[in-house]
Amino acid sequence: MAGEDAADEPNAGLFAESVYGELVSFVRALRAAGAEVPSNASVSAAEALAEAGVTDRERTRAALRAAVLTRADDRTLFDRLFEQFWGRLQDAIGDARSDDGEDAPDDDGFSFAADEAPSEAEVVDELPEESERTGERELSLGEAAGDASEVYETSQYSPIGASESVTALSGTGEDGVEAAVARLTSVLATEAGRSSERANAGLRPDVRRALRTSVSTGGVLTDIPERRQKRTAVRGVVFADVSRSMLDVLDREFLVAFLRAAHSAWRSARTFIFDTDVRDVTDAVAAPTPTETFEALEAAETAWGGGTRIGHALGSVRETNPDVVDRRTVVVIVSDGLEMGDLEDLETAMAWVARRSPLVLWLNPLAKSAEYEPTAAGMAAALPYVDCLYPFADIEDVSALARDLERYPPRNVGYRAGAVE
Amino acid sequence: MTSESTRTDIDSEAELREAFDAADYVADDEIVTTVALALSLGKPLLVEGAPGTGKTELAKVIAAALDTEPIRLQCYEGLTAENALYEWNYTKQLLAVQTRSSGDPEATANPDSVFSEEYLLERPLLRALRTDDGVPPVLLIDEVDRADEAFEALLLEVLSDFQISVPELGTVSADVPPVVVITSNRTRGLSDALKRRCLYLYIEPPDFEKERHIVERKVPGLETDLARDIVGFVQGLRESSLRKQPGISETLDWARALTTLRDSGSDLTVSEVRETLGCLLKEAEDVEHVDDERIADILEQYAGQPTANSSTTDPDGG
């Protein structure tokens, strides 16, 4: 599939070093800008370029996209940098031709002959580290790129209260929480653990059981029992609302103890806290002691107690960490649902979560009350996307949730969706 | 990873595009270029996209274009080597051993080991490596994101050298490596090692014009105006916050249902949409969410004219 003109050229030219240099610079710029680019991208890109040629811009774009990108989210970034790369590439080709003088082939000079695989052609032994043009004009996103930190907007307005810095607390009272979360973990498990169990339709034959069973039938095997891996591991993400309205009704030490216990019990746990900002506090939650967790939060100048923008928080995480939620991830949202932001944003974000996650739990301290109805706009908007809405005020609620999920499907536990008029 | 020059009868992108057209697969230039590149370089093609955007169909069309056999490995959670590579027919083996030990003369006369081809159950990966006619099959590894990381590691091993080691039989190598198409719905991230070995193609959800083109080709006898209304409504519906977005396959199902059920010439009504909404929406919450008022809004806003995000204007106007 080499460039259509290359077959006429018995001596299709080598890649000029400057072309390789531009290619390497392009790949490095993508990587530096945050694209997920594999380590062999430069080589793949060179192979693709050899096949597709460099005369047709869209064809070259498609070929390099296929060779360099590994996720759809990077396409916009790729296209932006490609425009710069294309100009520089054409310059490099022009320079190479002028260096070759009158003998330069009429075609682009960078395609292999149609019957010659790239590995058989004469290529440079090593790709250069950087383009020599690097010092002249760096490939960059330019002013329009913005700042990743702008995704997390800080609003000073809080109709309920003002943010305050997290201060270190004693962090006592974890013992009961750990036991309750351990029980909850066993019912939330979505991933296979190390141990196996008998199964009617398992994944591998249970040879020992087969032989034991055959003893009763005179050594004749009538059935092949099977085994499968037990689901004992949880992969989860917790979004904890730490707005003023939440901190007024929920004990902070209990909340942090729950987050720490989940992190400890689950195979993989990411933790985000949010009010008007959203912050990844996974590392802080993973600290060895509760005191250190609070100290880590305080050291990071983490603030809580502001207003509530649940949709914005989820949407921000979706933009910056889309793989946080996948088909194996249990999503736990701890919030009173008193959304102060855009309800459409909340709906969109919840729809994304519900599409990807196998289980969405919403833990609401307000639901502790027997008269509670999820009529607040935010809670009502999110409810159709939630598998289970449950009270969350103390250890007993966590234990009760685990007990109920052991007996009933999530949709039949807690406040059931559809009851809101 | 083995990299070879073209191993197929497709010599140019133009031929590939003709093959796509013959199969009524609407492919833009990027898809054609990327598939041609994968065939030329001999690299697996990793195709990602939302469900229902034609990823699996692409592999089938490639197989048809190459006039070769498609071999499909449907991935699922818990997929193991026994399900993907090969498995021994344990029951047959045990019965054979028991029969021989019983002294049955007929059984004893057969000296073949129970680890022979007779007792080997070929699964898709092994079958893809064994081709008799020298024409590489198309190996479709469908929805690889549903399998776990352990299976991905297994896949790396197989795709690296296109050979499988069966301890009892020896090494099975592919004379002609298969054309490998791997699809993913991006429900989880794939390993870097797998992505590094593949060319990447993302199939976007279609815009208005592309989807209308697809519907008109796949549903013969569909009126032009109705096709426009159907596609417009579905494009508008996708703007809603749904648990499961309708894909192209749902659009085609709906188009076929409406062609069958309704009278020609009239505009699409709210009740007709309501009665056939099950073709588009597959979650109870989504069906509740899309009430009559929302249907009417979408029909008024989107049906009969291009949506705001379509890149081209509708040549039919409206």
Interface residues (C-beta under 8 A of the other chain):
Chain A: M1 A2 E4 E36 P38 S39 N40 S44 E47 A48 E51 A52 E58 R59 R61 A62 A63 R65 A66 A67 V68 L69 T70 R71 A72 R75 D115 E116 A117 P118 S119 A192 L203 R204 P205 A210 G219 V220 L221 I224 R228 Q229 D323 D326 R327 R328 E344 E347 T348 M350 A351 A354 R355 R356 P384 Y385 A417 G418
Chain B: S3 E4 S5 T6 D11 S12 E13 D29 E30 T33 T34 A36 L37 A38 L39 S40 L41 L46 E48 G49 G78 T80 E82 N83 Y90 T91 L94 L95 Q98 D145 R146 D148 R186 T187 R188 G189 L190 D192 K195 R196 L199 Y200 L201 Y202 E204 S241 L242 R243 K244 Q245 E285 E288 H289
